[in-house]
Amino acid sequence: MRVSIDDTDIAPNQQVLYKGEPFTGTAVEYGRDGRVIAEADYRNGIHDGRSRDYYPDGQIEAEYWFKFGMGHGTSRLWYPNGQLKEEKEVDNGRVVSKRCWAEDGTPLDPDTGQPLDQGPAG
């Protein structure tokens, strides 16, 4: 089931509700112009599955995965030009690896943001 995020409520225990019941399905956030700006999957009111954010032109900006409310799996961020910006492997809310790239695709050190040493050419 897909519903507008505007049609959901948040319970005191932070569960997402639809028509007063814990929601299972995809909640979609729409911009003023009607385009999708974000969507997130829920199971029994808890973030579970994929969550995506979009740039104004519809290009994907971010994708995250959740398992029972915690980050779990591969999350990715993109630049507006479509180039991958960041990729994280998350295990039950704990980041286990992270890779980053510049907007031109150059690999970056995830801690410093500086270009990785590519070694001598040739």
For each residue, the residues with C-beta under 8 A, 3 or more apart:
1: 18 24 25 26
2: 25 26 27 28 39
3: 7 8 18 23 25 26 27 28
4: 7 8 27 28 29 30
5: 8 27 28 29 38 40
6: 29 30
7: 3 4 18
8: 3 4 5 16 17 18 23 27
9: 16 17 18 20
10: 14 15 16 17
11: 14 15 16 17 22 45
12:
13:
14: 10 11
15: 10 11 22 23 44 45 46
16: 8 9 10 11 22 23 27 42 45 46 47
17: 8 9 10 11 20 21 22 23 45
18: 1 3 7 8 9 21 23 25
19:
20: 9 17
21: 17 18
22: 11 15 16 17 44 45 46
23: 3 8 15 16 17 18 27 42 44 45
24: 1 42 43 44 45
25: 1 2 3 18 41 42
26: 1 2 3 39 40 41 42
27: 2 3 4 5 8 16 23 39 40 42
28: 2 3 4 5 36 38 39
29: 4 5 6 36 37 38 39
30: 4 6 34 35 36 37
31: 34 35 36 37 56
32:
33:
34: 30 31
35: 30 31 54 56 58
36: 28 29 30 31 39 54 58
37: 29 30 31 53 54 56
38: 5 28 29 51 52 53 54
39: 2 26 27 28 29 36 50 51 52
40: 5 26 27 47 49 50 51 52
41: 25 26 47 48 49 50 51 66
42: 16 23 24 25 26 27 45 46 47 48 49
43: 24 46 48 49
44: 15 22 23 24 48
45: 11 15 16 17 22 23 24 42
46: 15 16 22 42 43 68 69
47: 16 40 41 42 51 66 69
48: 41 42 43 44 66 67 68 69
49: 40 41 42 43 65 66
50: 39 40 41 63 64 65 66
51: 38 39 40 41 47 62 63 64 65 66
52: 38 39 40 60 61 62 63 64
53: 37 38 60 61 62
54: 35 36 37 38 58 59 60 61
55: 58 59 60 61 80
56: 31 35 37
57: 80
58: 35 36 54 55
59: 54 55 78 80 82
60: 52 53 54 55 63 78
61: 52 53 54 55 77 78 80
62: 51 52 53 75 76 77 78
63: 50 51 52 60 75 76
64: 50 51 52 71 75
65: 49 50 51 71 72 73 74 75 90
66: 41 47 48 49 50 51 69 70 71 72
67: 48 70 72 73 92
68: 46 48
69: 46 47 48 66
70: 66 67 92 93
71: 64 65 66 75 90 92 93
72: 65 66 67 90 91 92 93
73: 65 67 89 90
74: 65 87 88 89 90
75: 62 63 64 65 71 86 87 88 90
76: 62 63 84 85 86 87 88
77: 61 62 84 85 86 87
78: 59 60 61 62 82 83 84 85
79: 82 83 84 85 103
80: 55 57 59 61
81: 103
82: 59 78 79
83: 78 79 101 103 104 105
84: 76 77 78 79 87 101
85: 76 77 78 79 100 101 103
86: 75 76 77 98 99 100 101 110
87: 74 75 76 77 84 98 99 100
88: 74 75 76 95 97 98 99
89: 73 74 95 96 97 98
90: 65 71 72 73 74 75 93 94 95 96
91: 72 94 96
92: 67 70 71 72
93: 70 71 72 90
94: 90 91
95: 88 89 90 98
96: 89 90 91
97: 88 89
98: 86 87 88 89 95 110
99: 86 87 88 107 110
100: 85 86 87 107 108 109 110 113
101: 83 84 85 86 105 106 107 108
102: 105 106 107 108 115
103: 79 81 83 85
104: 83
105: 83 101 102
106: 101 102 115 116
107: 99 100 101 102 115 116 118
108: 100 101 102 112 113 114 115 116
109: 100 112 113 114 115 116
110: 86 98 99 100 113
111:
112: 108 109
113: 100 108 109 110
114: 108 109
115: 102 106 107 108 109 118
116: 106 107 108 109
117:
118: 107 115 121
119:
120:
121: 118
122:
